[in-house]
Amino acid sequence: MRRPFARYVARLLLAAVAVGLLNAASVRAYTPDSPEVRQSIARAATFLEKADDQRLGAKALAARVMVYLGRPEHPIVAKAVAAAKLDLDGVGVAEETRIYSLGIAVAFLAELDAERHGEELRRLIQLLLDRQKANGSWGYPGREQGDTSMTQYAVYGLWIAAQNGVTIEPNVWSRAVVWLLRTQDPGGGWGYQGTLSGGTSLVPQSEIRRSMTEAALATLYLGGERFGVWKFQRDDPSISKLLKRVEVKKPAPAPPFDVGRYRSALDGGNRWDQETKEPIFASFPCYHLYTIERYHSFRDAALGTPSNAGWYDQGTDYLLKSQRPDGSWTTPEGPVAATSFAALFLLRTTRAAIQKVDLIGAGTLVGGRGLPIGAAPAATATGTRPASIGTTSPNDDLLSLTKKLQDPAFLASISDVERRGPQADAPPPSKLKQQLIALAKGDSATAQAAALTAMGRTGDLDHVPILIEALRDADPIVHQAAVDGLRYLARRSDEFGRPLPTDEPSRLA
């Protein structure tokens, strides 16, 4: 009589242990800050420092990894900039895969410094726009049929450029969205090469894949945001203050496509993706993982409700187990591209890019840390510039605005102080001086950075002790603002924006 009961108790204990393990696993969900993930990223970066790939796209991917790791001065970055310039001159260009290279290079230069590399960026964007097909897609040269994979990289590169202050005409986005709406399979997925439907009825597609469906969905979410169908949610507490968004209200153009059909396409695509049995790692796994990261990041931002993070855990598990001793991944994409895709996935770079500020300017930021100014209007893809919005306010107005850190008038006022340059013979009014000191000692990193950079522009040497003390701050935006404030006071403005190491020993030194 006791044996069945003993077996029953044993089963209960086993079940309890199993539940406990599941709960422990859920608690141990990976994030980009998990120790094993950070170690994997560091090993990947070490490999990229030693490896090389002659393709512009691969060089730009590796350089983006370095930019997201806070190493914009790394030789890999300089090599990618040089490769982009060679591509502009037509040197070593492989036209068959140029769309990938152009899209990735545009994203890289825009994130690196959209103002400093404005001319190269404008020309690369124009090359990309020149290759958009009449049906709105991008694809292989000489073919009327568009390519879902190439289209996603073209649109993504242009979106990153727009995030960094470059004006892209609305019809570029709308034509790509309409092409995707017309190339969806009746079952909900997307194929590699799109077959256009003649009207509202969908037509069967070929080579329907999970990676292509997720690429199409990511592009649709992105396109919808450009026309105000979605307002991307950017209040993610896990994102560093360095990437926090400052809202700048700009009216979105009305969607030039059927919004009902657009939403229906997303519903069908999401349903297909959830129901498919196709594994993540069927082919080109690192390429696919980076597609997944973009898809979920844009979807989460559009819907405002984070999706199940199991995809990140699953992808991270795969990457941690398949990373080679030298830090690379050797999948069909090639070791440099595959390793870069893997690192960009692990870093959650699309989520970080979504958090970035919408710039009013061609990439110039107050103090280099996210407050938009009106001194440099955005360059369009054709190189023209709209009229300057650089309004300024008197110092008294600045005092009344400093408690409204996201007020455009406050931003313009701080910009005015910064644009004056060093003025050792004309210290600021005492009230303004007191207000800057209060902001510099406050709790808001954004306010601190604004005040510290403005202190440097005033030329008042009384601010030097405060700026030196701020060098201790571990927040990168505060530390950089203090460095630049001191550079201006020391008449070393040519070094403005050049980052210094922010580890504790370097800050103290």
C-alpha positions in Angstrom: 0.0 0.0 0.0 2.9 2.3 0.7 4.7 1.8 -2.7 2.1 3.6 -4.9 2.0 6.4 -2.4 5.8 6.6 -2.4 5.8 6.7 -6.2 3.1 9.4 -6.1 5.2 11.5 -3.8 8.3 10.9 -5.9 6.4 12.1 -9.0 5.3 15.2 -7.1 8.9 15.9 -6.1 10.1 15.5 -9.7 7.4 17.8 -11.0 8.3 20.4 -8.4 11.9 20.2 -9.4 11.0 20.5 -13.0 8.8 23.5 -12.4 11.7 25.0 -10.3 14.1 24.5 -13.1 11.7 26.1 -15.6 11.3 29.1 -13.3 15.0 29.4 -12.8 15.5 29.3 -16.5 13.0 32.1 -17.0 14.8 34.1 -14.3 18.1 33.5 -16.1 16.9 34.9 -19.4 19.7 36.4 -21.5 20.2 40.2 -22.0 23.0 42.0 -23.8 24.4 42.7 -20.3 24.6 39.0 -19.3 28.2 38.1 -18.5 28.3 35.3 -21.0 26.8 37.5 -23.7 29.3 40.3 -23.0 32.2 37.8 -23.1 30.9 36.5 -26.4 30.7 40.0 -27.9 34.2 40.8 -26.7 35.6 37.6 -28.3 33.7 38.5 -31.6 35.3 42.0 -31.5 38.7 40.5 -31.0 38.2 38.4 -34.1 37.0 41.3 -36.2 40.1 43.3 -35.3 42.2 40.6 -36.9 40.0 39.5 -39.8 39.3 41.1 -43.1 36.7 40.9 -45.9 37.1 42.9 -49.1 33.3 43.5 -49.5 32.1 47.0 -48.5 29.1 45.5 -46.7 31.2 43.2 -44.5 33.6 46.1 -43.6 30.6 48.3 -42.8 29.0 45.6 -40.6 32.2 45.1 -38.6 32.6 48.9 -38.2 29.0 49.2 -36.9 29.9 46.6 -34.2 32.8 48.9 -33.2 30.5 52.0 -33.2 28.0 50.3 -31.0 30.8 49.2 -28.7 31.8 52.8 -28.3 35.0 52.6 -30.3 34.4 55.0 -33.3 38.1 55.7 -33.6 39.0 52.0 -34.2 41.0 51.3 -37.4 38.2 49.0 -38.5 35.9 52.1 -38.7 38.5 54.1 -40.7 38.9 51.2 -43.1 35.1 51.0 -43.7 35.0 54.8 -44.3 37.8 54.4 -46.9 36.0 51.5 -48.5 32.8 53.5 -48.8 34.7 56.2 -50.7 36.2 53.6 -53.0 32.7 52.3 -53.7 31.6 55.9 -54.7 34.5 55.9 -57.2 33.3 52.5 -58.6 36.5 50.7 -57.4 35.9 47.0 -56.8 32.2 47.3 -57.1 30.2 44.0 -57.4 26.9 45.3 -58.8 25.1 42.0 -58.1 25.3 42.5 -54.4 25.7 46.3 -54.2 22.3 46.9 -52.7 23.4 45.1 -49.5 26.7 47.1 -49.4 25.0 50.4 -50.0 22.2 49.9 -47.4 24.7 48.7 -44.7 27.2 51.5 -45.6 24.5 54.2 -45.4 23.5 52.9 -41.9 27.1 52.8 -40.8 28.0 56.3 -41.9 24.8 57.8 -40.6 25.3 56.3 -37.1 29.0 57.1 -37.1 28.6 60.9 -37.9 26.0 62.0 -40.4 27.4 65.5 -40.5 31.1 64.8 -40.8 30.5 62.2 -43.6 27.6 64.1 -45.1 28.9 64.3 -48.6 29.7 60.5 -48.8 26.4 59.7 -47.1 24.4 61.9 -49.6 26.1 60.2 -52.6 25.6 56.7 -51.2 22.0 57.4 -50.6 21.6 58.7 -54.1 23.1 55.5 -55.5 20.6 53.6 -53.4 17.7 55.7 -54.6 18.8 55.4 -58.2 18.5 51.6 -57.9 14.9 51.5 -56.5 12.9 49.8 -59.2 9.7 51.2 -60.8 7.6 48.8 -58.7 9.1 50.2 -55.5 11.5 47.3 -54.6 15.2 46.7 -54.9 16.8 43.7 -56.5 19.3 42.3 -58.9 20.3 44.5 -61.8 18.6 43.7 -65.1 15.6 42.1 -63.4 12.2 43.6 -63.1 11.4 41.3 -60.2 12.2 42.7 -56.8 14.1 40.9 -54.0 12.7 40.9 -50.5 16.1 40.5 -48.9 17.7 43.4 -50.8 14.6 45.6 -50.2 14.9 45.1 -46.4 18.5 46.3 -46.3 17.9 49.3 -48.6 14.9 50.5 -46.5 16.7 49.8 -43.2 19.7 51.8 -44.3 17.5 54.7 -45.3 15.6 54.5 -42.0 18.8 54.7 -40.1 19.8 57.8 -42.2 16.4 59.4 -41.4 17.0 58.7 -37.7 20.2 60.6 -38.0 18.8 63.7 -39.6 18.8 63.0 -43.4 15.5 63.8 -45.2 14.2 61.0 -47.3 11.2 61.7 -49.6 8.0 59.9 -48.4 7.4 58.2 -51.8 10.6 56.1 -51.2 8.9 54.5 -48.2 5.4 54.2 -49.7 6.6 52.5 -52.9 8.5 49.9 -50.9 5.4 49.3 -48.6 3.1 48.9 -51.6 5.5 46.4 -53.2 5.5 44.3 -50.1 1.7 44.4 -49.9 1.5 43.2 -53.5 4.0 40.3 -53.0 2.6 38.6 -50.0 1.6 35.0 -50.4 -2.1 34.2 -49.8 -0.9 32.0 -46.9 0.7 35.1 -45.2 4.4 34.6 -45.8 6.8 36.2 -48.3 9.1 34.7 -50.8 12.7 35.5 -51.8 11.8 37.0 -55.2 8.4 38.8 -55.2 5.7 38.1 -57.8 3.5 41.1 -58.1 -0.3 40.8 -57.8 -2.4 42.7 -60.3 -4.9 44.1 -57.8 -6.1 43.5 -54.3 -6.1 39.7 -54.6 -2.8 38.0 -53.5 -1.0 35.6 -55.8 1.1 32.6 -54.8 4.8 33.2 -54.2 7.8 30.9 -54.4 10.6 30.2 -52.0 8.5 31.3 -49.0 10.9 31.4 -46.1 10.8 32.5 -42.4 13.7 34.8 -42.9 12.0 36.6 -45.9 8.7 36.9 -44.0 10.4 38.4 -41.0 12.3 40.8 -43.3 9.1 41.9 -45.0 7.3 42.4 -41.6 10.2 44.4 -40.2 10.1 46.6 -43.3 6.4 47.1 -43.1 6.5 48.1 -39.4 9.2 50.6 -40.3 7.3 51.9 -43.3 4.1 52.3 -41.2 6.0 54.4 -38.7 7.1 56.8 -41.4 3.4 57.6 -42.2 2.1 57.7 -38.6 0.3 54.4 -38.6 2.4 53.6 -35.6 4.1 55.8 -33.1 7.2 53.8 -32.0 7.3 53.4 -28.3 10.7 54.3 -27.0 10.3 54.3 -23.2 12.4 51.2 -22.6 13.9 51.3 -19.1 16.6 48.8 -20.1 18.0 51.3 -22.6 20.9 53.5 -21.5 20.2 57.2 -20.9 22.8 57.8 -23.7 20.1 56.6 -26.2 17.0 58.1 -24.7 14.8 59.8 -27.2 13.9 63.5 -27.1 10.6 63.9 -28.7 10.4 66.4 -31.6 6.9 66.6 -33.0 6.9 66.5 -36.7 3.6 65.8 -38.7 3.7 62.5 -40.6 2.4 62.5 -44.1 -0.9 60.7 -44.6 -0.4 57.0 -45.6 -0.6 56.8 -49.4 -1.7 53.1 -49.2 -4.7 51.2 -47.9 -4.2 51.1 -44.1 -6.7 48.3 -43.7 -4.9 46.2 -46.2 -1.6 47.1 -44.5 -2.8 45.9 -41.1 -4.3 42.8 -42.7 -0.9 42.0 -44.3 0.8 42.3 -40.9 -1.8 40.1 -39.2 -1.3 37.4 -41.9 2.4 37.6 -41.8 2.7 37.5 -38.0 0.3 34.5 -37.9 2.3 32.7 -40.6 5.5 33.3 -38.7 4.1 32.0 -35.4 2.8 28.9 -37.1 5.7 27.9 -39.3 7.8 24.9 -38.4 10.8 26.2 -40.2 13.8 26.3 -37.9 15.7 29.5 -37.2 19.0 28.0 -38.2 18.0 26.4 -41.5 20.4 28.5 -43.6 22.5 31.6 -43.2 21.8 31.5 -39.5 23.6 34.7 -38.4 22.0 36.7 -41.2 18.6 35.3 -40.1 19.2 36.1 -36.4 19.9 39.7 -37.2 16.7 39.8 -39.3 14.8 38.4 -36.3 16.2 41.1 -34.0 15.1 43.8 -36.4 11.6 42.3 -36.8 10.9 41.9 -33.1 12.4 45.3 -32.3 10.2 47.1 -34.8 7.2 45.1 -33.9 7.6 45.7 -30.2 8.1 49.4 -30.8 5.0 49.6 -33.0 2.7 47.7 -30.7 4.1 49.0 -27.5 4.0 45.5 -26.0 7.3 43.5 -25.9 7.0 40.1 -27.6 8.0 36.9 -26.0 11.8 37.2 -25.4 12.3 33.5 -26.2 13.6 34.3 -29.6 16.6 36.2 -28.0 17.3 33.3 -25.6 17.1 30.8 -28.4 19.3 32.8 -30.7 21.8 33.5 -27.9 22.0 29.8 -26.9 22.8 28.9 -30.5 25.5 31.6 -30.8 27.1 30.8 -27.5 27.4 27.1 -28.4 28.5 27.6 -32.0 31.1 30.4 -31.5 34.5 29.2 -32.5 37.6 29.5 -30.3 38.9 32.5 -32.2 35.6 34.4 -31.5 34.1 33.9 -35.0 31.1 32.2 -36.5 31.8 30.4 -39.8 28.4 30.2 -41.5 27.7 30.7 -45.3 27.7 34.5 -44.9 31.5 34.5 -44.5 33.3 34.8 -41.1 33.4 38.6 -41.0 29.8 39.2 -42.0 28.5 36.3 -39.9 30.4 37.4 -36.8 29.2 41.0 -37.3 25.6 39.8 -37.7 25.9 37.7 -34.5 27.4 40.6 -32.5 24.7 43.1 -33.7 22.1 40.5 -32.7 23.6 40.0 -29.2 23.9 43.8 -28.7 20.2 44.4 -29.7 21.3 47.2 -31.9 18.0 47.8 -33.6 16.3 48.3 -30.3 19.0 50.8 -29.4 18.6 52.6 -32.8 14.9 53.0 -32.2 15.6 54.7 -28.9 17.7 57.4 -30.6 16.6 60.9 -30.9 14.9 62.2 -34.1 17.3 64.9 -35.1 16.4 68.3 -36.4 19.8 68.9 -38.0 22.3 67.1 -40.1 23.6 65.1 -37.3 24.9 67.9 -35.0 24.0 67.3 -31.4 24.4 69.7 -28.5 27.4 68.3 -26.6 27.3 65.3 -28.8 24.7 63.6 -26.7 21.2 63.8 -28.1 19.7 67.3 -27.8 18.8 68.6 -31.3 19.8 72.0 -32.4 18.8 74.2 -35.3 22.2 75.4 -36.5 22.5 72.9 -39.3 19.4 71.9 -41.2 19.1 68.4 -42.5 20.5 67.6 -45.8 18.1 65.9 -48.2 19.1 63.0 -50.5 19.6 65.5 -53.3 21.9 67.7 -51.3 19.6 70.7 -50.8 19.1 72.1 -47.3 15.9 73.7 -46.0 15.9 77.0 -44.3 17.5 77.1 -40.8 15.3 76.7 -37.8 17.9 78.1 -35.5 15.8 80.5 -33.4 17.4 81.7 -30.3 16.2 83.1 -27.0 17.6 85.8 -24.7 19.3 84.6 -21.5 16.4 85.6 -19.4 14.2 83.3 -21.5 16.7 80.5 -21.0 16.4 80.8 -17.2 12.6 80.3 -17.4 12.9 77.4 -19.8 15.6 75.3 -18.0 13.0 73.3 -16.2 11.5 72.2 -19.5 14.4 70.2 -20.8 12.4 68.9 -23.8 11.0 72.3 -24.8 12.4 73.2 -28.3 12.9 76.7 -27.1 15.1 75.6 -24.3 17.1 73.5 -26.8 17.5 76.5 -29.1 18.6 78.6 -26.2 21.3 76.2 -25.1 22.3 76.0 -28.7 22.7 79.8 -28.8 25.0 79.7 -25.8 27.0 76.9 -27.5 27.3 78.7 -30.9 28.9 81.8 -29.4 32.2 80.1 -28.9 34.7 80.9 -26.1 34.1 84.4 -24.6 36.6 84.8 -21.7 36.0 88.6 -21.7 32.2 88.3 -21.5 31.2 86.0 -18.8 27.5 85.1 -18.7 25.0 87.0 -16.4 25.1 85.8 -12.9 21.6 84.3 -13.0 22.4 82.2 -16.1 25.7 81.2 -14.4 23.9 80.0 -11.3 21.3 78.1 -13.4 24.0 76.3 -15.4 25.7 75.3 -12.1 22.5 74.0 -10.7 21.8 72.0 -13.9 25.3 70.6 -13.9 24.9 69.3 -10.4 21.4 67.9 -10.9 20.1 64.4 -11.4 19.3 64.5 -15.1 22.2 63.3 -17.3 20.7 65.2 -20.2 20.5 68.4 -18.2 24.0 67.9 -16.8 25.5 67.4 -20.3 23.7 70.4 -21.7 24.9 72.6 -18.9 28.5 71.3 -18.9 28.8 71.9 -22.7 27.3 75.3 -22.4 29.7 76.2 -19.6 32.6 75.6 -21.9 31.1 77.9 -24.6 30.7 80.8 -22.1 34.5 81.0 -21.6 34.0 81.6 -17.8 37.0 80.0 -16.1 35.0 79.8 -12.8 33.4 76.7 -14.3 36.7 74.8 -14.6 36.4 73.0 -11.2 32.9 71.9 -11.9 33.9 70.5 -15.3 37.0 68.7 -13.9 34.8 67.2 -11.1 32.3 66.0 -13.8 35.1 64.0 -15.4 34.5 61.5 -12.6 31.0 60.8 -13.8 30.5 57.3 -15.2 27.7 58.3 -17.5 29.2 58.6 -21.0 27.2 61.6 -22.1 28.1 63.6 -18.9 31.8 62.6 -19.1 32.0 63.6 -22.8 30.3 66.9 -22.2 32.8 67.7 -19.4 35.7 66.8 -21.7 34.4 69.0 -24.5 33.6 71.9 -22.1 37.3 71.9 -20.9 38.5 71.6 -24.5 36.6 74.8 -25.4 37.9 76.7 -22.5 41.4 75.6 -23.4 40.9 76.7 -27.0 41.2 73.1 -28.3 37.8 73.1 -30.1 39.4 71.1 -33.0 39.3 68.1 -30.6 35.6 68.6 -29.8 33.6 65.3 -30.0 36.6 63.1 -29.9 35.8 60.4 -27.3 38.1 59.5 -24.4 38.0 56.1 -22.5 35.3 56.1 -19.8 36.5 53.3 -17.7 37.1 54.4 -14.1 41.0 54.4 -14.1 40.9 56.6 -17.3 38.4 59.0 -15.9 40.4 59.5 -12.7 43.6 59.9 -14.7 
